[in-house]
Amino acid sequence: MNKHNPDARDDENENCKVCGHPFDPHVVIAYDSNDLAKGGEMRCQVEDCDCFQTLSFDLSDKEWTKKLDSLLKRPS
């Protein structure tokens, strides 16, 4: 949960602000993992929930992009 960001997709109880389901089963999909500037989407994995949000990624935070590159197994 991102408590310091008012634009976070989850609330203070870690529930999705759109559908109200726990944020944990939501999945984030990048349209192109080699070019995150293309954005992505987030979907809820709860059965029969149609929660869908498009995403853009802030690539100006170099520490965050370094961690992300590590998770994606890309050389930094």
C-alpha positions in Angstrom: 0.0 0.0 0.0 1.2 3.5 -0.8 0.0 5.6 2.1 1.9 8.8 1.0 0.4 8.9 -2.5 -3.2 10.2 -2.7 -3.3 8.8 -6.3 -2.7 5.2 -5.0 -5.1 2.6 -6.4 -5.8 1.1 -2.9 -7.3 2.7 0.2 -6.0 2.8 3.8 -7.4 -0.7 4.3 -5.6 -2.1 1.3 -8.8 -2.5 -0.7 -9.2 -1.5 -4.3 -10.7 2.0 -4.6 -12.7 0.9 -7.7 -14.2 -2.5 -6.8 -13.6 -2.7 -3.0 -12.0 -6.1 -3.2 -8.7 -6.7 -1.3 -5.9 -5.2 -3.4 -3.7 -8.4 -3.1 -5.5 -10.5 -5.8 -5.2 -7.6 -8.4 -2.7 -8.2 -11.2 -0.6 -5.6 -13.0 0.2 -6.2 -16.6 2.7 -4.1 -18.5 1.9 -3.8 -22.2 5.6 -4.1 -23.0 8.0 -5.1 -20.2 10.9 -3.7 -22.2 9.3 -0.3 -22.6 7.2 0.6 -19.5 6.5 4.0 -21.0 3.8 2.2 -23.0 1.8 1.7 -19.8 -0.2 -1.2 -18.7 -3.4 -2.3 -16.9 -4.6 -3.7 -13.6 -7.3 -6.2 -13.2 -9.1 -7.8 -10.2 -8.8 -11.5 -10.0 -12.0 -12.0 -8.0 -14.5 -14.2 -9.9 -17.2 -12.1 -11.7 -15.4 -8.8 -11.0 -14.9 -6.6 -14.0 -12.6 -4.1 -12.3 -10.1 -2.8 -14.9 -7.8 0.2 -14.8 -5.3 1.4 -17.2 -1.9 2.4 -15.7 1.0 4.7 -16.5 4.4 4.2 -14.9 6.4 7.1 -13.4 9.9 6.3 -14.6 11.4 9.4 -13.1 12.1 7.6 -9.8 15.4 6.0 -10.5 15.4 3.9 -7.3 11.9 2.4 -8.1 13.0 1.7 -11.7 16.1 0.0 -10.5 14.0 -2.3 -8.2 11.6 -3.0 -11.0 14.5 -3.9 -13.4 15.7 -6.3 -10.8 12.2 -7.9 -10.5 12.0 -8.2 -14.3 15.5 -9.6 -14.4 16.8 -6.9 -16.7 20.3 -5.5 -16.5 20.5 -2.1 -14.9 
